[in-house]
Amino acid sequence: MTFAIRALIMGVWLIVMVLLTGEGGLDEGTEFPFVMLGLGLLGLYDLGTRGWRWLAVDVVWATAGGLLNGGALGALIGRLVV
């Protein structure tokens, strides 16, 4: 197998690994608010009055924070690697 073919295979493999890692992180991030909602409905977590604390903290704040942190770290690591 030539060097060019090996490099191509390794490049494709690296792209697949990065995409799978990103997809796994996205799954975990979208599940979090609903796990907290379930715990709140069971009485194991404070949802606040009519669920407003859950909506404000676990959905809006956590989603915005995750997007900002992920975007900033992704841009930083992208600049360092590329």
Secondary structure as UniProt FT lines:
FT   HELIX           3..41
FT   TURN            42..43
FT   HELIX           49..51
FT   HELIX           52..53
FT   HELIX           54..61
FT   HELIX           62..81
//
